[in-house]
Amino acid sequence: MSSSVPRLVIAAPSSGSGKTTVATGLMAAFASRGLAVSPHKVGPDYIDPGYHALATGRVGRNLDAYLCGAELVAPLFAHGARGCDLAVVEGVMGLFDGAAGEGELASTAHVAKLLRAPVVLVVDASSQSRSVAALVHGFASWDPEVRIGGVILNKVGSERHEGMLREALDASGVPVLGVLRRVEQVGTPSRHLGLVPVAERRAEAVGAVAAMAAQVRAGCDLDALFALARGAGALAGDTWDAGEALAFSPPPPLPVPVPGGSAPRPPDRAERARPQTPDGLKVAVAGGAAFTFSYAEHAELLAAAGADVVTFDPLRDEELPEGTRGLVIGGGFPEVYGPELSANEPLRKAVASLAESGAPVAAECAGLLYLSRELDGLPMCGVIDAKARMDERLTLGYRDAVAVSDSVLAEAGSRIRGHEFHRTVVEPGAGVAPAWGVRVPVRRVEGFVQQGVHASYLHTHWASAPGVARRFVERCVGSWATAG
C-alpha cells in the first residue's frame, strides 16, 4: 500500500521560533476551508497534539523515530492520515536536533526524510535583516536529502523590515510563503513542563487556536503551501493497523506439553491478533485534566486485543467503570491537582482495592505518583509504598530500558525504548522488584512491580512493542477468571 496524502513538515532553526503557532494555525486555517487535516507531532510531546486535535477535530498523533523505530514512522503516519486531504507535521526543537548522541535520529529532519515531505522553515526574524538569507541558505544546504520548500518569517516588525528580509531571501532560492507580524503572543500559557494542556483550559484554548488560525490566514499564502504539500508525492509502504501489529508481534510462549500428550498447537495469526476475551472485558484508562498524556495507539491496541476501553476522570468520578478488570494510568499533572485527587477518597480506595485483587494496573509517570502513598504530603492511593514530591530539577530524555522483573507488561529481559519527562521525585525510586533497568543518565533500576501492578516513570509507545497490549489484556482475562 502507499499514501499519497499531501503533507508538510513545519520546522525551525531552534525552539521558540514559533513552530506551534504556525503549525496549529495552519491546521485550523486549512480545516476551516473544509479540508480533512491530519495533525502530527515529531517526538514524544503529549501537549501540542492536544492543540492540534482542537484545530482539526482529529486525534493528534506522534511520530517518534526513537521510541518506535524509523521503520514505523511512515506506517504510523499513513494510519493517522488515512482518508485526509492534508497532513501537517509539527517538528521538535531545531530542524536537525535529534536524540542526544544519536546523530539525526528522531530529529525533525530525520522524520521529514522518512516521510519524503517538504519542510517549511519558521524563522524568528525579530533581530535580523540580511543575515536571514545566510541562515536559510545554511539550513537549505546542510542536508541535500531535506527539501526546504519555503520559509515563514515570524515576528516581523514592519513593512520596511519585511522588505529587507524579502530582498535578502530573493537570492536564496527559497520562497517566502508567509510573514507574521510581531504581535502580542497568542494566549497559550506555560508552566514547569511546557504548555498548559487543552483539557485544563478548553474554552481559552479554543480562542487561542482561533487566534493562531487568524494570524496564519492573514500572513501566509495558503494556496502556495497546499501546492507545496501536494508535491510530496506518494509514500510507499504499509499502513499501520493495530490488529495487524498484534498479529505480527511475537506469539506468547507455548504451554509446556503434558508427558505422553500431543505437542501444543501454536496459535495462528488471527488468534494472536485478538485473543479470546470475555464479552465486556473492560480496561479503564485515566483521563481528564490531571491525566492528559497518552498515545492514541495504546487504546487502539488494547481494543484490538479484545478489551472494551473506557475512559474515566479521577478528578470527578468516585468509582471505576463498572466491570473494570484492568487499569491504565498514563502521564499528566497530578502535582497540579493534588488536593482534588486526594479529596476523591472513594476513587482512591477503589483503585487500591482493584490493585489488591491482583488485577493488572499499568501506571506511567503521573500514574506512578497517583499510586504512591502520598504526593507532596497529600494522601494518594497507597498502592505503592513510596512518597512523591515536586523537585526543582527537570528529568528529561530518551531511555534504553530492559525489564528487570516479569510483569503484566513484559517478561524480564525484554527491551524497550522510553522517555522520561518530570520534575518530581519518588522515594524510594524502585521497589523490591523493580520495573526497568536504564543506562542513562546513569545505570540504575527504577519503578515497581508487585502483584498485577507495573508502575514506572518511563513513558513508552506500545506501537513499538504491541505484544505489551496483548500481554496486558491476557492478564486481565486471567484476573477475571480467577476473580470469577
Buried (B, 14 or more C-beta within 10 A) or exposed (E): EEBEBBBBBBBBBEEEBBBBBBBBBBBBBBBBEEBBBBBBBBBBBBBBBBBBBBBBEBBBBBBBBBBBBBEBBBBBBBBBBBEBBBBBBBBBBBBBBBBEEEEBBBBBBBBBBBBBBBBBBBBBBEEBBEEBBEBBBEBBEEBEEBBBBBBBBBBBEEEEBBEBBBEBBEEBEBBBBBBBBBEEEBEBEEEBBBBBBBBBBEEBBEEBBBBBBBBBBEBBBBEBBBEBBBEBEEBEBBBBBBBBBBBEBEBBEEEEEEEEEEEEEEEEEEEBBBBEBBEEBBBBBBBBBBBBBBBBBBBBBBBBBBBBBBBBBBBEBEEBBEEBBBBBBBBBBBBBBBEBBBEBEEBBBBBBEBBEBBBBBBBBBBBBBBBBBBBBEBBBBBBBEBBBBBBEEEBEBBBBBBBBBEBBBBEEEBEBBBBBBBBBBBEEBBBEBBBBBBEBEEEEBBBBBBBBBBBBBBBBBBBBBBBBBBBBBBBBBBBBEEEE
